[in-house]
Amino acid sequence: MELLIIGLAMFIGIHLLPSFVNIRQNLINKLGEMPYKGAYAAIALTGLVLIVIGHRKADFIFVKNTPPWGFEMTNLLMPLVFILFSAVYLPGNIKRFTRHPMLWGTILWSILHLLSNGDLASIIIFASIGIFALFNMYSFNRRGAKLQQQKLSFYKDVVVVVVGFVTYVVVLQFHPA
């Protein structure tokens, strides 16, 4: 469980850094933009790897029963998570309706996984990352996040949906490993 907690602290901690604008800017000024981004990515990736390893090594500690429909609901709605994630990086109209498609996707991911997992390690992961996403949304809004104003063609939305769904199918193939 220790690796899991250390990984979460690293992953969430480094993702909190942009909320502290002055500290972030001081680091960029001191290190340079590319070294800062490299260190940021390395810490985030290390945290993610530690979360996965920590979860695999953690003892199964039963906390709650999951609803009988939780697993099916997760499988049904997870494609939407990947569509929201894709909307961050691909041009489309989803950003006209929400300033935070990835954070909404993360919150949905968190809720769905809490519905289908009742062990302590899973609850720690999904609840903490879900709460972090809510905080991050607040932080981005406080710093002036804006909706996309430009309306794009429907074709671009189709691309976002297809890429999101294909990514979901690929991840689903590797998820058990």
C-alpha positions in Angstrom: 0.0 0.0 0.0 3.0 2.3 0.6 3.9 2.4 -3.1 0.3 3.2 -4.0 0.3 6.2 -1.5 3.7 7.4 -2.7 2.6 7.2 -6.3 -0.6 9.1 -5.6 1.3 11.8 -3.8 3.7 12.1 -6.7 1.0 12.0 -9.4 -1.4 14.4 -7.7 1.3 16.6 -6.3 2.9 17.3 -9.6 -0.5 17.9 -11.2 -1.3 20.5 -8.4 1.8 22.5 -9.3 0.1 24.6 -12.0 -2.4 25.8 -9.4 0.6 27.6 -7.7 1.3 29.9 -10.6 4.2 31.7 -8.9 6.0 28.5 -7.9 5.5 27.0 -11.3 6.8 30.1 -13.1 9.8 30.3 -10.7 10.7 26.7 -11.6 10.3 27.4 -15.3 12.6 30.5 -15.0 15.1 28.5 -13.0 15.1 25.2 -15.1 13.9 26.4 -18.5 10.6 25.4 -20.0 11.6 22.1 -21.7 13.5 20.8 -18.6 10.5 21.8 -16.4 8.2 19.9 -18.7 10.5 16.9 -18.8 10.7 16.8 -15.0 7.0 17.3 -14.7 6.3 14.4 -17.1 8.9 12.1 -15.5 7.4 12.7 -12.0 3.9 12.2 -13.3 4.8 9.0 -15.1 6.8 7.7 -12.1 3.8 8.4 -9.9 1.4 6.6 -12.3 3.7 3.5 -12.5 3.9 3.4 -8.7 0.1 3.7 -8.4 -0.2 0.7 -10.7 2.5 -1.4 -9.0 1.2 -0.4 -5.6 -2.3 -1.4 -6.5 -1.2 -4.8 -7.8 0.9 -5.4 -4.6 -1.7 -4.1 -2.1 -3.5 -6.6 0.0 -7.2 -7.0 -0.9 -9.0 -5.3 2.0 -12.8 -5.5 1.5 -14.6 -2.3 2.3 -18.0 -2.3 0.6 -20.2 -4.3 -1.7 -20.5 -2.9 -5.2 -23.9 -2.7 -6.8 -24.7 -5.7 -9.1 -25.0 -3.3 -12.0 -21.8 -1.4 -11.2 -19.5 -3.4 -13.6 -22.0 -3.2 -16.5 -22.5 0.6 -15.9 -18.7 1.0 -16.0 -18.3 -0.9 -19.3 -21.2 1.0 -20.8 -20.0 4.5 -19.9 -16.2 4.2 -20.1 -16.2 5.0 -23.8 -17.6 8.4 -22.9 -14.5 8.9 -20.6 -12.2 8.3 -23.6 -14.2 10.6 -25.8 -13.9 13.3 -23.3 -10.2 12.7 -23.0 -9.9 12.8 -26.8 -11.8 16.1 -26.9 -8.9 17.8 -25.0 -6.4 17.1 -27.8 -8.6 17.1 -31.0 -10.6 20.0 -32.4 -14.3 19.6 -31.9 -17.3 21.2 -30.2 -17.2 19.5 -26.8 -15.1 22.4 -25.5 -17.9 24.7 -26.4 -20.0 23.1 -23.7 -17.3 22.4 -21.0 -14.0 24.1 -20.3 -12.7 20.8 -18.8 -13.5 17.7 -20.8 -10.5 15.8 -19.4 -11.5 16.6 -15.8 -15.1 15.6 -16.4 -13.8 12.4 -18.0 -11.6 11.9 -14.9 -14.5 12.4 -12.5 -16.7 10.0 -14.5 -13.8 7.5 -14.6 -13.4 7.8 -10.9 -17.2 7.3 -10.1 -17.5 4.4 -12.5 -14.5 2.6 -11.0 -15.8 3.3 -7.5 -19.1 1.6 -8.6 -17.2 -1.5 -9.7 -14.5 -1.8 -7.0 -15.0 -2.3 -3.3 -11.5 -2.8 -2.0 -9.5 -0.3 0.0 -6.7 0.3 -2.5 -9.2 0.9 -5.3 -11.2 3.3 -3.2 -8.1 5.2 -2.3 -7.0 5.6 -5.9 -10.4 6.4 -7.5 -11.7 8.7 -4.7 -8.4 10.7 -4.4 -8.1 11.2 -8.2 -11.8 12.1 -8.5 -11.5 14.7 -5.7 -8.3 16.0 -7.2 -10.1 16.5 -10.6 -12.8 18.5 -8.8 -10.2 20.7 -7.2 -8.4 21.1 -10.4 -11.6 22.2 -12.2 -12.1 24.9 -9.5 -8.4 26.0 -9.8 -8.6 26.3 -13.6 -11.9 28.3 -13.4 -10.3 30.6 -10.8 -7.4 31.2 -13.2 -9.9 32.1 -16.0 -10.6 29.0 -18.1 -12.9 29.8 -20.9 -15.3 27.9 -23.2 -14.3 27.5 -26.8 -16.2 30.1 -28.8 -15.7 28.8 -32.4 -18.2 26.3 -33.7 -16.5 23.6 -35.7 -17.9 21.2 -38.3 -19.8 18.1 -37.2 -17.1 16.0 -38.9 -14.6 17.0 -36.3 -16.9 15.8 -33.5 -17.2 12.4 -35.4 -13.4 12.2 -35.4 -13.3 12.9 -31.6 -15.9 10.2 -30.9 -14.2 7.6 -33.2 -10.7 8.3 -31.7 -12.1 8.1 -28.2 -13.9 4.9 -28.9 -11.0 3.2 -30.6 -8.7 4.3 -27.7 -11.2 2.7 -25.3 -11.2 -0.6 -27.2 -7.4 -0.6 -27.3 -7.1 0.2 -23.5 -9.8 -2.4 -22.7 -7.6 -5.1 -24.4 -4.6 -4.3 -22.2 -6.6 -3.4 -19.0 -6.4 -6.9 -17.4 -2.6 -6.9 -17.8 
